[in-house]
Amino acid sequence: MKKTIIICFAALIVVSCTVKKEDVKVIEINKSTKVLNAQALIHSGRFIKLETTNESLIGEIIEIKLYKKLLYILEQTGSLSRILVFDLSGNFKYELGSYGRGPEEIQNPRSFCFKDSSVFIWDKNIHQLSLNNQYIQKLFECFVGGTTFDIWDNQFIIFHGASKNAFVSLYDFQGNLKNKLKVTDMNYEIGPSEEDAIIKTGESIAFYSPMLDVIYTIKENKLVPLYKFRYNNMQSISHVMPKEEVNPYELLELLNSSSYCRNNKYFENNNLIFFTSDYNQKNISTLLLKDRWESISFASMYNKNLKIDMTPDFMIDDKTFCKVFNIYELSKNKKINLKANHQLHSFVENSNIDDNPILFTYNFKKNK
């Protein structure tokens, strides 16, 4: 009989990460079918039903950020994207900006970030808006490849993904290109991915691409490795990638015929690192405690009462994680025990199957 693994945050002891001479942390990834009990790891969890109106219909969620007690959601419906704003009770507030091709309009935002009382949106330009949804100015045109951007050290940083030509570009607020930082240890180019991420933790910054086995940071105006992944008893995607560029069809055929581990999402704050991977179409999640550099790999983070996977989809600020639940899937999956949570049960019972999703936002318990 299989037993559900119940483990406290303070007792996570599996494999220690070593420190190399160049002070690069090595993160162990292990194959695992274990399930972590979410109740032992989570506190301050809350369900948020996003209001459904004609103006607030959500397609695919690309990005969620929490800023000054409002949720900013970058969603994409078909080929069109926009940013919708909700409060923490799920009430729809407004669509951020005006969308179109005219002056003071935004066309298909790719990413957004905040500084003080402004929000900056990147489409083919970088726009500045106030937090009360007033258009301030178009800063400059920035029609370059990449998937995400942020502000760090009073500069805009655009992350180009696993690209050898310009991994990271830095612009001042007038649009002047100040620097291009390239990765010197890549001998082929993959390009950007939707899961590319810029993670800021205190005074440090990290760049993550799911196609690479290394997470980079900026040090002395160079991109240098911050973390490296070690895959135990399995190959990483970099081991099966060709060492020279091939056409997309050859690459797809190669990947489909190979057994490898591919990283997906990566989150980090002052206390922990959390990331998810796929191996042979099975999920592996890894939680790493930064104070002792101890890590554990597991298949999912599971609420045994609700019978729902709570593994996070987004990190929405420096402490808060978020899981997105589709109402159709909740209502049709007979294995889910909705009655174990009155609020979640009420949300689903009083919703249409095509309503906006339910968010579960939470913090991890601090390691003691």
C-alpha positions in Angstrom: 0.0 0.0 0.0 1.4 3.3 -1.0 1.7 5.9 1.7 1.4 9.6 1.2 4.6 11.3 2.1 4.1 13.9 4.9 7.2 15.9 5.5 7.8 19.2 7.3 9.7 22.0 5.7 12.4 21.8 8.4 13.0 18.1 7.7 13.8 18.3 4.0 17.0 16.3 3.8 17.9 14.5 0.6 21.0 15.7 -1.3 23.4 18.5 -0.5 24.5 20.9 -3.3 28.2 21.4 -3.5 30.0 24.7 -4.1 32.6 24.7 -6.9 35.7 26.7 -6.9 34.1 29.4 -9.0 31.4 29.6 -6.3 28.6 28.1 -8.6 25.9 26.2 -6.7 25.1 22.8 -8.2 21.5 21.8 -7.9 20.7 18.1 -7.9 17.7 16.8 -9.9 16.5 13.3 -9.1 13.9 11.1 -10.7 11.0 10.8 -8.3 7.4 9.6 -8.0 7.1 10.9 -4.4 4.2 13.3 -3.5 4.7 16.1 -1.0 1.9 16.9 1.4 1.0 20.5 0.6 -0.4 21.2 4.0 3.0 20.7 5.6 4.6 23.3 3.3 1.9 26.0 2.7 0.6 28.7 4.9 -1.5 31.8 4.2 -3.3 30.1 1.2 -6.4 31.7 -0.3 -8.7 30.9 -3.2 -9.5 33.9 -5.5 -12.3 33.6 -8.1 -11.6 36.0 -10.9 -14.7 37.9 -11.9 -16.1 37.1 -15.3 -17.4 40.0 -17.4 -17.6 40.7 -21.1 -14.5 42.9 -20.6 -12.5 40.6 -18.5 -12.6 37.2 -20.2 -9.3 35.4 -19.9 -7.7 33.1 -22.4 -4.2 31.7 -21.7 -2.5 33.3 -18.7 1.1 34.2 -19.7 2.2 36.1 -16.6 0.7 37.2 -13.2 2.2 39.8 -10.9 1.1 41.2 -7.6 1.9 44.8 -7.0 0.4 47.1 -4.3 -2.4 44.7 -3.6 -3.6 44.4 -7.2 -3.2 41.4 -9.5 -1.9 42.2 -13.0 -2.6 39.4 -15.5 -1.1 39.2 -18.9 -3.5 37.0 -20.9 -3.5 35.9 -24.5 -6.6 35.0 -26.5 -5.8 33.7 -30.0 -3.0 36.0 -31.3 -4.0 39.0 -29.1 -2.7 39.7 -25.7 -3.6 42.3 -23.0 -3.2 43.0 -19.3 -6.2 42.8 -17.0 -6.2 44.1 -13.4 -8.1 42.5 -10.5 -8.2 43.2 -6.8 -7.4 40.5 -4.2 -11.0 39.5 -3.9 -11.1 38.8 -7.6 -13.1 41.8 -8.7 -12.3 43.1 -12.1 -10.9 46.6 -12.0 -9.9 47.6 -15.5 -7.9 46.7 -18.6 -4.5 48.3 -18.4 -4.0 50.8 -21.1 -5.8 51.1 -24.5 -5.1 48.6 -27.2 -4.6 49.3 -30.9 -2.2 50.8 -33.3 -2.9 54.5 -32.6 -1.0 57.1 -30.4 -0.9 56.2 -26.8 -2.2 52.6 -27.6 -0.5 49.3 -26.9 -0.3 46.4 -29.3 0.1 42.9 -28.0 2.2 43.3 -24.8 4.9 40.8 -24.3 5.9 41.6 -20.7 5.6 44.3 -18.1 7.2 45.5 -14.9 6.9 48.1 -12.2 8.9 50.9 -10.7 7.6 53.1 -7.9 4.2 54.5 -9.1 4.5 53.5 -12.7 4.0 50.3 -14.8 6.1 49.8 -17.9 4.7 47.7 -20.8 6.8 46.2 -23.6 5.2 45.5 -27.0 7.2 46.7 -29.9 7.8 49.8 -27.8 8.2 50.5 -24.1 5.3 52.4 -22.7 4.9 54.1 -19.3 1.6 54.2 -17.5 0.6 55.4 -14.0 -0.8 52.9 -11.5 -4.2 54.6 -11.9 -4.2 53.6 -15.6 -3.2 56.9 -17.1 -1.0 56.8 -20.2 2.2 58.9 -19.5 4.5 58.4 -22.5 6.1 56.1 -25.0 9.7 55.9 -23.9 11.3 54.4 -27.0 10.9 51.8 -29.7 12.4 48.4 -28.8 11.4 45.9 -31.5 13.8 43.1 -30.6 13.5 39.4 -30.0 12.9 38.2 -26.5 10.2 37.2 -24.1 10.5 39.2 -20.9 12.0 42.4 -19.5 12.4 44.1 -16.1 14.1 47.1 -14.4 17.4 46.6 -12.5 20.1 49.0 -11.5 18.1 51.9 -13.1 18.2 50.1 -16.5 15.7 48.2 -18.6 16.9 44.6 -19.1 15.5 42.6 -22.0 16.1 38.8 -21.8 16.5 37.2 -25.2 16.4 33.6 -24.0 18.9 31.0 -25.0 20.4 33.2 -27.7 24.2 33.3 -28.3 24.0 36.6 -30.2 22.5 38.8 -27.4 21.5 36.9 -24.3 20.7 40.1 -22.3 20.4 43.7 -23.5 20.5 46.7 -21.2 18.9 50.1 -22.1 18.8 53.4 -20.2 15.4 55.1 -19.8 16.1 57.2 -23.0 16.4 54.1 -25.1 20.2 54.1 -25.5 21.6 50.5 -25.7 24.2 50.5 -22.9 25.4 46.9 -23.1 24.8 43.5 -24.7 25.8 40.6 -22.5 26.5 37.3 -24.3 27.0 33.8 -23.0 30.4 32.6 -24.1 29.9 28.9 -23.3 27.0 28.3 -25.8 27.9 27.0 -29.2 24.4 26.9 -30.7 21.4 29.1 -30.6 17.9 28.0 -29.4 16.1 31.3 -29.1 13.5 32.5 -26.6 11.0 30.4 -24.7 7.7 31.4 -23.0 9.1 30.1 -19.7 12.2 32.4 -19.8 12.4 34.3 -16.6 14.2 37.2 -14.9 14.3 36.6 -11.2 15.3 39.5 -8.8 16.1 38.5 -5.2 17.2 41.4 -3.1 20.2 42.9 -4.8 20.8 40.0 -7.1 19.4 39.1 -10.5 19.2 35.8 -12.3 18.3 34.7 -15.9 16.6 31.4 -16.5 15.9 29.6 -19.7 14.3 26.1 -19.6 16.5 25.0 -22.5 19.8 25.5 -20.6 21.4 23.7 -17.7 22.8 26.9 -16.2 21.1 29.9 -14.6 23.2 33.1 -15.1 23.7 36.3 -13.3 25.4 39.6 -14.0 28.8 40.1 -12.3 31.3 42.8 -13.2 29.4 43.5 -16.4 29.5 39.9 -17.5 27.1 37.0 -17.6 28.4 34.3 -15.3 26.9 31.0 -14.1 25.0 31.3 -10.8 23.5 27.8 -10.6 24.2 24.6 -12.5 21.9 21.6 -12.7 23.1 18.0 -12.1 20.8 15.3 -13.5 21.1 12.0 -11.7 20.5 8.9 -13.7 19.0 10.8 -16.7 20.1 13.1 -19.5 19.4 16.8 -19.7 18.1 18.4 -22.8 21.5 19.9 -23.5 23.0 16.4 -23.9 20.6 15.5 -26.8 20.8 18.9 -28.5 22.9 19.0 -31.6 26.2 20.8 -31.3 25.5 22.8 -34.4 22.4 24.5 -35.7 19.8 22.3 -37.5 16.5 23.1 -39.1 13.4 23.0 -36.8 12.1 19.8 -38.2 15.3 17.9 -37.6 15.5 19.3 -34.1 11.9 18.3 -33.4 12.5 14.8 -34.7 15.6 14.5 -32.5 13.8 15.6 -29.4 10.8 13.4 -29.9 13.1 10.3 -30.2 15.2 11.1 -27.1 14.7 10.5 -23.4 15.7 13.6 -21.5 14.9 15.9 -18.6 13.7 19.4 -19.6 13.3 22.2 -17.0 10.1 24.2 -17.1 9.5 26.8 -14.4 12.0 28.3 -12.0 11.2 30.5 -8.9 13.5 31.9 -6.3 13.3 34.1 -3.2 15.4 34.7 -0.2 14.5 31.4 1.4 14.2 28.9 -1.4 14.5 27.8 -5.0 11.6 25.9 -6.6 11.6 24.6 -10.2 9.7 22.0 -12.2 11.0 19.6 -14.9 9.6 17.0 -17.3 11.2 13.6 -17.7 9.6 11.1 -20.1 6.4 13.1 -19.9 6.3 12.8 -16.1 6.7 15.8 -13.8 9.5 16.3 -11.4 9.5 19.2 -8.9 12.5 20.2 -6.8 12.5 22.3 -3.7 15.8 23.6 -2.4 16.5 25.4 0.9 19.1 28.1 0.5 20.2 28.3 4.1 21.6 24.8 4.1 21.5 24.1 0.3 19.5 20.9 0.8 17.1 19.8 -1.9 14.4 17.3 -2.5 12.8 16.2 -5.8 9.2 15.0 -5.9 6.5 14.5 -8.5 3.9 16.9 -7.2 2.8 19.0 -4.2 -0.5 17.5 -3.3 -3.4 18.5 -1.1 -4.5 15.2 0.2 -8.0 16.5 1.4 -8.9 18.2 -1.9 -6.9 15.7 -4.0 -5.5 18.6 -6.1 -2.0 19.2 -7.3 -0.8 22.5 -5.7 2.5 22.7 -7.5 2.8 26.5 -8.4 2.4 27.9 -11.9 3.6 31.4 -11.1 5.6 33.4 -8.6 3.6 36.7 -8.4 5.9 38.6 -6.0 9.0 37.9 -4.0 7.0 35.8 -1.5 3.8 34.7 -3.1 3.2 31.7 -5.3 0.1 31.0 -7.4 -1.7 28.0 -8.8 -4.3 28.5 -11.6 -7.4 26.2 -11.6 -9.6 25.9 -14.6 -13.3 25.7 -13.5 -14.1 23.2 -16.3 -11.4 20.8 -15.1 -12.4 21.2 -11.4 -16.1 20.5 -12.1 -15.5 17.6 -14.4 -12.8 15.8 -12.5 -14.7 13.4 -10.2 -11.5 12.6 -8.2 -11.3 16.1 -6.8 -13.0 16.5 -3.4 -14.4 20.0 -3.7 -16.5 19.6 -0.6 -13.3 19.5 1.5 -13.1 23.3 1.1 -16.3 25.2 1.4 -15.1 28.3 -0.4 -13.7 26.4 -3.4 -16.8 24.3 -3.6 -19.0 27.4 -3.5 -16.9 29.1 -6.3 -17.3 26.1 -8.6 -21.0 25.5 -7.8 -21.8 29.1 -8.6 -19.8 29.3 -11.8 -20.2 28.4 -15.4 -17.7 26.0 -16.9 -16.3 28.8 -19.2 -15.9 31.4 -16.4 -12.5 32.9 -15.5 -10.2 30.6 -13.5 -9.8 30.3 -9.8 -6.4 31.3 -8.3 -4.8 29.8 -5.3 -2.2 32.1 -3.8 0.1 31.1 -1.0 3.4 31.4 0.8 5.7 28.6 1.7 6.4 28.1 5.4 9.8 29.4 6.5 12.4 26.9 7.3 13.0 26.7 11.0 
